[in-house]
């Protein structure tokens, strides 16, 4: 498994502890320090477990760090975990079981809970993408059904797909999923198996307009790939990029909804309600769908899905 590390000394200890607490004990943990200037790499190097190794590289971005780890990976399956996120003890065991039980599945993720900077868990991220429409959305670059920190995939499939596009750091996970979905089926374990940290420093919070532009570039490139057309060039796409009125409404709703989520984590409930209302006004269908996705995963839903949803090919 691969942990890209860049100036996250505050979280790396808890991150590694959650990995080493896995009930699946066969681990090769590669921490790739991406030119950090804090003490995170030293913390990782002090972990007294032979399964953990630290690779230090010059700063090249999260995509370069993940690709370096992918080049060093030795197992048949590879997992990715950001250094400020956490895994729950049964995570790997459940997902490895999915890969071993169905050879048509090339990648499996899981529902993750949101995690505030102070450790509060709230809501969830991740969805059942087993229907044919969702599979097609993934192939077209329009759906990342679970956080990258939940992904476990067949190593050969990730390498054959080309790994992470280092020129698209904030959306490289979406881009990789589009290529993996071409190689086989995608599965989601429909119960929380980890926690995904959300904070105002992330790019989607700081630069939402640029984030959405890159999402649309990934979509256009994925569709071109499916239709056998030449792939668009990022520089040309950026220079000709113009938003429609509908896209502006969707982006406004997404920005307000994310801000509402951050406000809830900070227990600023009045502000959260105002922001959520603004998102509903901008794009009701989008906002209601996102609210539904973040409702707690109940026991009934878990049983109904047999704790696993496998994507159709």
C-alpha positions in Angstrom: 0.0 0.0 0.0 1.1 3.5 -0.8 1.0 6.6 1.4 2.0 9.9 -0.3 3.4 12.2 2.4 3.8 16.0 2.2 4.0 18.2 5.3 1.4 16.2 7.3 3.4 15.3 10.4 0.3 16.2 12.4 -1.6 13.1 11.0 0.9 10.6 9.8 1.3 8.8 13.1 -2.4 8.1 13.4 -2.6 7.2 9.7 0.2 4.5 10.0 -1.3 3.2 13.3 -4.6 2.6 11.5 -2.8 0.7 8.7 -0.8 -1.5 11.1 -4.0 -2.3 13.0 -5.5 -4.1 10.0 -6.8 -7.6 10.5 -5.2 -8.4 7.1 -1.6 -8.7 8.2 0.2 -9.2 4.9 1.2 -5.6 4.3 4.0 -3.8 2.4 3.6 -0.2 3.5 5.4 2.4 1.2 5.5 5.9 2.6 6.6 8.2 -0.2 7.8 11.5 1.2 7.3 14.2 -1.5 10.0 16.6 -0.4 8.4 17.5 2.9 9.9 20.3 5.0 8.4 19.1 8.3 9.1 16.0 10.4 6.6 13.7 8.9 9.1 11.4 7.2 11.1 11.1 10.4 8.0 10.1 12.3 7.3 7.4 9.7 10.9 6.2 9.8 10.7 5.7 13.5 7.8 3.3 13.3 9.1 0.0 14.7 7.5 -2.3 12.1 9.5 -4.0 9.3 6.5 -3.8 7.0 6.9 0.0 6.8 9.5 1.6 4.5 10.0 5.3 3.6 11.1 6.5 0.2 12.2 10.1 0.0 11.9 11.9 -3.3 12.2 15.5 -4.5 8.9 17.4 -4.5 6.9 16.5 -7.6 3.3 16.5 -6.4 1.0 13.8 -5.1 0.7 12.0 -8.5 4.5 11.6 -8.7 4.6 10.3 -5.1 1.8 7.7 -5.8 3.5 6.7 -9.1 6.8 6.2 -7.3 5.1 4.0 -4.7 3.4 2.1 -7.5 6.8 1.4 -9.2 8.0 -0.1 -5.8 4.9 -2.1 -5.0 5.5 -5.9 -4.8 2.0 -7.3 -4.2 -0.8 -8.4 -6.5 -3.0 -5.7 -5.1 -2.2 -2.1 -4.4 -4.0 0.3 -2.0 -3.7 4.1 -1.7 -4.1 6.1 1.5 -3.5 9.8 2.0 -1.5 10.7 5.0 -4.2 12.6 6.8 -6.9 9.8 6.4 -7.6 6.7 8.4 -8.5 3.0 7.8 -10.8 0.9 10.1 -9.4 -2.5 11.1 -11.5 -4.7 8.7 -10.9 -2.5 5.6 -8.3 -4.4 3.7 -9.6 -7.9 4.7 -13.0 -7.1 3.2 -11.7 -5.6 0.0 -9.1 -8.2 -0.6 -11.9 -10.7 -0.2 -13.8 -9.0 -3.0 -10.8 -9.1 -5.3 -10.1 -12.8 -4.6 -13.8 -13.7 -4.9 -14.4 -12.2 -8.3 -11.6 -12.0 -10.9 -13.6 -9.6 -13.1 -13.4 -6.9 -10.4 -10.3 -4.8 -11.0 -10.9 -2.2 -8.3 -12.8 -2.0 -5.0 -13.5 1.0 -2.8 -15.6 1.6 0.3 -17.8 4.1 2.0 -15.7 6.5 4.1 -16.8 8.8 6.9 -15.9 12.5 6.8 -13.4 13.5 9.4 -12.9 17.1 10.6 -9.5 18.5 11.6 -10.3 17.9 15.3 -11.2 14.3 14.7 -15.0 14.5 14.5 -16.7 12.0 12.2 -19.7 13.1 10.2 -21.7 11.8 7.3 -20.2 9.6 4.6 -18.6 9.6 1.1 -19.0 6.8 -1.4 -21.8 5.3 -3.4 -23.1 2.1 -4.9 -22.0 2.2 -8.6 -23.1 -1.3 -9.6 -25.6 -0.2 -12.2 -24.7 0.0 -15.9 -25.3 3.8 -15.9 -22.8 4.4 -13.2 -20.2 2.1 -14.8 -20.6 4.2 -18.0 -20.3 7.4 -16.1 -17.0 6.1 -14.7 -15.7 5.2 -18.1 -16.6 8.7 -19.3 -14.8 10.4 -16.5 -17.9 11.6 -14.7 -17.9 9.6 -11.5 -15.4 8.8 -8.7 -17.6 6.6 -6.6 -15.4 6.6 -3.5 -12.4 8.5 -2.0 -9.0 7.6 -3.3 -8.0 6.6 0.2 -10.5 3.7 0.0 -9.2 2.3 -3.3 -7.7 -1.2 -3.5 -6.9 -2.4 -7.1 -5.1 -5.1 -8.9 -1.5 -3.8 -9.3 -1.2 -4.9 -12.9 -4.4 -3.1 -13.8 -3.2 0.2 -12.3 0.1 -0.1 -14.1 -1.5 -1.1 -17.4 -3.8 2.0 -17.0 -0.8 4.2 -16.8 -0.9 5.1 -13.1 -1.7 8.7 -12.1 -1.5 11.6 -14.5 1.0 13.9 -12.7 -0.2 17.0 -14.6 -3.7 16.7 -13.0 -3.0 16.4 -9.2 -6.5 17.5 -7.9 -8.4 15.2 -10.3 -5.9 12.4 -11.0 -8.0 9.9 -9.0 -11.0 10.6 -11.3 -8.9 10.2 -14.3 -7.4 6.9 -13.1 -10.9 5.6 -12.3 -12.0 6.3 -15.9 -9.2 4.2 -17.2 -9.6 1.4 -14.6 -13.3 1.1 -15.5 -12.3 0.3 -19.0 -10.3 -2.7 -17.7 -13.0 -4.4 -15.7 -15.7 -4.1 -13.0 -15.6 -1.8 -10.0 -16.9 -2.7 -6.6 -17.9 -0.7 -3.5 -18.2 -2.1 0.0 -21.3 -0.3 1.2 -20.3 0.4 4.8 -17.8 2.7 6.4 -14.3 1.3 6.3 -12.3 4.4 6.9 -12.3 8.2 7.5 -11.5 10.9 5.0 -10.3 14.2 6.3 -12.0 17.3 5.0 -10.6 20.8 5.7 -10.4 24.2 4.2 -6.9 23.8 2.9 -7.8 21.3 0.2 -7.7 22.5 -3.4 -11.5 21.9 -4.0 -12.1 24.3 -1.1 -9.5 26.9 -2.1 -9.8 26.8 -5.9 -13.2 25.4 -6.8 -13.4 27.0 -10.3 -10.0 25.4 -11.3 -11.0 22.1 -9.9 -14.3 22.0 -11.9 -12.4 23.0 -15.1 -10.0 20.0 -14.6 -12.9 17.7 -13.9 -14.5 18.7 -17.3 -11.1 18.2 -19.0 -11.0 14.6 -17.6 -14.5 14.0 -18.9 -13.7 15.3 -22.3 -10.6 13.3 -22.6 -12.3 10.1 -21.4 -15.1 10.5 -23.9 -12.6 11.1 -26.7 -10.9 7.9 -25.6 -14.1 5.9 -25.8 -15.1 7.3 -29.2 -11.6 6.8 -30.7 -10.9 10.5 -31.2 -7.6 12.3 -30.5 -7.4 13.3 -26.8 -7.7 17.0 -26.1 -4.6 18.9 -25.0 -4.8 20.5 -21.6 -3.4 23.8 -22.6 -5.8 24.2 -25.6 -8.7 23.1 -23.4 -7.9 25.7 -20.8 -7.5 28.5 -23.3 -11.0 27.8 -24.9 -12.8 27.0 -21.6 -16.1 28.7 -21.2 -19.0 27.9 -18.8 -22.6 27.5 -19.8 -25.3 28.9 -17.5 -26.2 25.4 -16.3 -22.5 24.7 -15.5 -22.3 27.9 -13.5 -25.4 26.9 -11.4 -24.0 23.4 -10.8 -20.6 24.8 -9.7 -22.3 27.3 -7.4 -24.4 24.6 -5.8 -21.3 22.4 -5.4 -19.3 25.2 -3.8 -22.1 26.1 -1.3 -22.7 22.5 -0.4 -19.1 21.8 0.4 -18.9 25.0 2.5 -22.0 23.8 4.3 -20.3 20.5 5.1 -17.3 22.3 6.5 -19.6 24.5 8.6 -21.3 21.4 10.1 -18.0 20.0 11.0 -17.2 23.2 12.8 -20.6 23.0 14.5 -21.7 26.3 12.8 -25.2 25.0 12.1 -26.9 28.2 11.2 -24.3 29.0 8.6 -24.5 25.4 7.3 -28.3 25.7 6.9 -28.0 29.0 5.0 -25.3 27.6 2.7 -27.3 24.4 2.1 -30.4 26.5 1.2 -28.3 28.5 -1.2 -27.1 25.2 -2.8 -30.7 24.0 -3.1 -31.7 27.2 -4.8 -28.8 27.0 -7.3 -29.4 23.3 -8.2 -32.1 21.4 -6.3 -31.6 17.9 -7.8 -27.8 18.0 -7.4 -28.1 19.2 -3.7 -30.7 16.6 -2.7 -28.7 13.8 -4.3 -25.6 14.9 -2.4 -27.5 15.1 0.9 -28.8 11.6 0.4 -25.3 10.3 -0.3 -24.1 11.7 3.1 -26.8 10.1 5.2 -25.5 7.5 7.7 -25.2 4.0 6.4 -27.8 2.1 8.4 -28.0 -1.5 9.3 -31.0 -2.1 7.0 -29.1 -0.7 4.0 -26.1 -2.7 4.8 -28.0 -5.9 4.9 -30.0 -5.0 1.8 -26.7 -4.7 -0.2 -25.2 -7.7 1.5 -22.4 -5.3 2.5 -21.2 -5.2 -1.1 -22.1 -3.6 -4.4 -20.3 -4.8 -7.5 -20.3 -2.7 -10.6 -21.8 -4.2 -13.8 -19.7 -4.4 -16.9 
